[in-house]
Amino acid sequence: MKQLNSTDNFTKLYQYLQLGSKHTSQELSEKFSLSLRTVQLFLKELREHHGLKKEKKYYYFDDTHRKIDQNQRVEMSTALMLALYKCAIPKLHDEVKENFKNIPKEVDAFLFDLDFQEIENEVYFNQITYAIINRLAVNFHYVNTTGKVSVKNVFPLKITNVLGYWYMMGYDLEQSKVKTYYINNIEELSILDESYLNEAKVQELTELSASMVSPWFNNEQKSVLLKVTEDAMLYLKREKTTAFKIEEEQKDFLLIRMFYYNDVEILNFVKKWIPFIRVVDNEHLKQKLQKMLQEYLLVI
């Protein structure tokens, strides 16, 4: 490719394609005020020597050929993290914004359909993260749903966010099994000075953690058929963020097979979309959901 100065329209066209979107030669001709024939010759050269791809009438660079400046990567990554944390940790958002003066405008590029619950104790959150990275155990007091407090010694594996709520998955050292803990119910947490597990067990749990697809992992995956309508149908067709497959699609409803490890995953998911999701083939889950909703109504 010929050497071009930074003001040359060819350079601008090349940089434009490097952003990653797809364009026709006609679109590029109009945008950069170049003849269609000139643009086509330039695109031919990019395809032959610089990795440009063509799909039908659209030209684009795939990720392996995109050249993003390192500073641009840092800005994009920081803006993305800031946009995510803005939902969960407002204080951190302010601190990062103070240190990255040019980031707030990049944050505006992101829009998330995520209703993150605010993290009540950033110190605990950071301690858990530190323990996971350094393969250390933690000790804490845990308040269950009835208000009972118990002391836990846990080898933490992951922090996860499910439907906006923050959980820690970890290996309970007393019960010798993987369990899930609601982070806002953790009190008096401290990091222990070792994992209290032998090297082989730590390696086993590390590999297990990498394979987990659910915070309620218990080695036995189940499934349920759900009928989905209206708002929930539109959302699931657009945002395939949950473990499911579409078994039947009609104009006004979907039948989806959702995969899960613990009832709470389905119940939380269905509650979020009532009345647009209905359990079809699991009487146990139907009754459990009905009882839960009745208890809510009594409280109201």
ZIKA-V868967 format. One record per residue. RES is the residue in one small letter. NEAR is the number of other C-alpha atoms within 10 Angstrom. Layout:
res=RES near=NEAR
res=RES near=NEAR
This chain:
res=m near=8
res=k near=7
res=q near=8
res=l near=11
res=n near=10
res=s near=10
res=t near=8
res=d near=11
res=n near=15
res=f near=19
res=t near=15
res=k near=15
res=l near=18
res=y near=15
res=q near=15
res=y near=15
res=l near=19
res=q near=19
res=l near=15
res=g near=17
res=s near=12
res=k near=18
res=h near=16
res=t near=16
res=s near=20
res=q near=16
res=e near=14
res=l near=20
res=s near=17
res=e near=12
res=k near=11
res=f near=14
res=s near=11
res=l near=16
res=s near=13
res=l near=15
res=r near=12
res=t near=13
res=v near=22
res=q near=17
res=l near=12
res=f near=16
res=l near=21
res=k near=15
res=e near=15
res=l near=18
res=r near=16
res=e near=10
res=h near=9
res=h near=13
res=g near=15
res=l near=20
res=k near=18
res=k near=16
res=e near=10
res=k near=7
res=k near=10
res=y near=14
res=y near=21
res=y near=24
res=f near=22
res=d near=16
res=d near=11
res=t near=7
res=h near=14
res=r near=16
res=k near=12
res=i near=13
res=d near=9
res=q near=9
res=n near=9
res=q near=10
res=r near=11
res=v near=11
res=e near=17
res=m near=16
res=s near=13
res=t near=19
res=a near=24
res=l near=19
res=m near=14
res=l near=24
res=a near=20
res=l near=18
res=y near=18
res=k near=17
res=c near=17
res=a near=22
res=i near=18
res=p near=13
res=k near=12
res=l near=14
res=h near=18
res=d near=13
res=e near=10
res=v near=17
res=k near=17
res=e near=12
res=n near=9
res=f near=13
res=k near=9
res=n near=12
res=i near=18
res=p near=17
res=k near=9
res=e near=16
res=v near=20
res=d near=11
res=a near=11
res=f near=11
res=l near=10
res=f near=9
res=d near=6
res=l near=13
res=d near=12
res=f near=19
res=q near=16
res=e near=17
res=i near=18
res=e near=13
res=n near=13
res=e near=14
res=v near=11
res=y near=20
res=f near=19
res=n near=11
res=q near=15
res=i near=25
res=t near=17
res=y near=14
res=a near=22
res=i near=20
res=i near=12
res=n near=11
res=r near=20
res=l near=21
res=a near=25
res=v near=24
res=n near=17
res=f near=18
res=h near=17
res=y near=21
res=v near=17
res=n near=13
res=t near=9
res=t near=6
res=g near=9
res=k near=9
res=v near=14
res=s near=10
res=v near=14
res=k near=17
res=n near=22
res=v near=27
res=f near=28
res=p near=29
res=l near=27
res=k near=20
res=i near=19
res=t near=17
res=n near=14
res=v near=16
res=l near=14
res=g near=14
res=y near=16
res=w near=19
res=y near=21
res=m near=22
res=m near=24
res=g near=24
res=y near=18
res=d near=18
res=l near=17
res=e near=9
res=q near=11
res=s near=9
res=k near=11
res=v near=22
res=k near=18
res=t near=20
res=y near=19
res=y near=18
res=i near=21
res=n near=19
res=n near=16
res=i near=22
res=e near=16
res=e near=10
res=l near=19
res=s near=16
res=i near=19
res=l near=15
res=d near=11
res=e near=13
res=s near=22
res=y near=16
res=l near=14
res=n near=8
res=e near=9
res=a near=9
res=k near=12
res=v near=16
res=q near=13
res=e near=10
res=l near=17
res=t near=16
res=e near=11
res=l near=13
res=s near=19
res=a near=10
res=s near=10
res=m near=15
res=v near=12
res=s near=19
res=p near=24
res=w near=20
res=f near=19
res=n near=13
res=n near=9
res=e near=8
res=q near=12
res=k near=11
res=s near=16
res=v near=16
res=l near=19
res=l near=22
res=k near=18
res=v near=25
res=t near=22
res=e near=15
res=d near=13
res=a near=20
res=m near=21
res=l near=13
res=y near=14
res=l near=17
res=k near=11
res=r near=9
res=e near=10
res=k near=10
res=t near=9
res=t near=12
res=a near=12
res=f near=17
res=k near=13
res=i near=14
res=e near=11
res=e near=11
res=e near=12
res=q near=8
res=k near=7
res=d near=9
res=f near=17
res=l near=22
res=l near=21
res=i near=21
res=r near=18
res=m near=17
res=f near=18
res=y near=22
res=y near=18
res=n near=16
res=d near=14
res=v near=14
res=e near=17
res=i near=20
res=l near=16
res=n near=13
res=f near=14
res=v near=19
res=k near=15
res=k near=13
res=w near=17
res=i near=13
res=p near=13
res=f near=16
res=i near=22
res=r near=17
res=v near=19
res=v near=15
res=d near=13
res=n near=12
res=e near=10
res=h near=10
res=l near=17
res=k near=15
res=q near=11
res=k near=14
res=l near=20
res=q near=11
res=k near=12
res=m near=13
res=l near=13
res=q near=12
res=e near=11
res=y near=10
res=l near=9
res=l near=7
res=v near=7
res=i near=6
